[in-house]
Amino acid sequence: MHIVNEVYSRIVSIAGNIFFWMGLLGIVIAVIETIRLRHLQRTSDKFSHKKIAVITGASSGLGRGYVRALKDQMEKFDIDEFWLIARSEDKLKALSDEIQVPAKVLPADLTKEASFDLIKKQLESGNYQVSLLINCAGFGLSGTTEQIGNDGEQQMIALNDSATVAMIHVCLPYMKAGSRIVNIASIAAFQSLKGFNTYSASKAFVLSYSRALRQELSHEKITVTAICPYWIRDTGFIETASGHKSSPFLSTKTETIVRRSLRTIYRRGLVSTPSIVSFLDFLIGPLLPDNVLSRISSILRV
C-alpha cells in the first residue's frame, strides 16, 4: 500500500510539473504572439495605402459633377481622399470646401508636361493607391479646319487625347486589382462630324483607346470605362463648342449624366451611353454609312 501511495504521489507531482510548465509556456507564447501581432499592425499601418480618386477637369462640368456625386459614395468606390485637378485653384478650393471630405487640390494645366511631373511627385510622396481615375479634362471647338486654326486643333488633341494618355501612365503604377479608369469620350466618337472634325476624331481616339486598354489590363483586373454623353446643357460646353447659347433638342443635365454613368462605372461596363440620343446612336451607328449618320447628326446639332 505504501508503494502504491508513493507511486501515486510521484505521478501527481510529475503531472503538476507538466501542467505548470505547459501553462508557463502558454503564457510565453501568448506574450510573443501579442508582440508579433502588434508589430504586424504597426507595419501594416505604416505601409497601408491611402486610396484616392483622381479627377481631372474637376473645377467645372462633369468633373465637378462626379466629385459632388462620389462624396456620398466613397466607401462604395473604395475612396479615402479626392485629388482634384484643374487649372483654376480658386474653383478647386471652393469645391473642396463644399464637399467637406478629404481632398487634395492640385492646380495644373494638363497641356503642359510639367503638370504630370507635379502629379507624379505627389504620388511618390506617400503610400497612395489610385482606386479611381476619371479623365474629365477636355474641350471642343466648332468650325472648319481653317476657321479653328492649327493652334485650336492642336490644343483639343493635347487636352482630349494626350493628357488622357499621360494621366493614365502617371496613375497606372499606383493601381491595383479592382481599380477603375474612366475616360470621357462623347457621342461624337461614333461618327465623323462636319464642323467638329477634330473634336469628333479626338473623342473617337478616346473611345478606341479605352476599349483596347481595357483588354490589355484585364489580366490585372483593372477596368476601363468610356463615357459617351450627348450634349450636356448646364456645363458651358455648348456655347464654347457650338457658339449657341440655346440647348440642342434632348440635351441632358450634368447630374443625370453623372448618375447614369456612375452605375455603369460601378458595374465596370465598357461603354456608358447615359442619354437616349447617345444610346440610339451607339446602337444604330454601326448599321448606317458614316456620311448618312454624319448628316443626321448635323441636322440634330449633335
Disulfide bonds with the S-S distance in Angstrom:
none
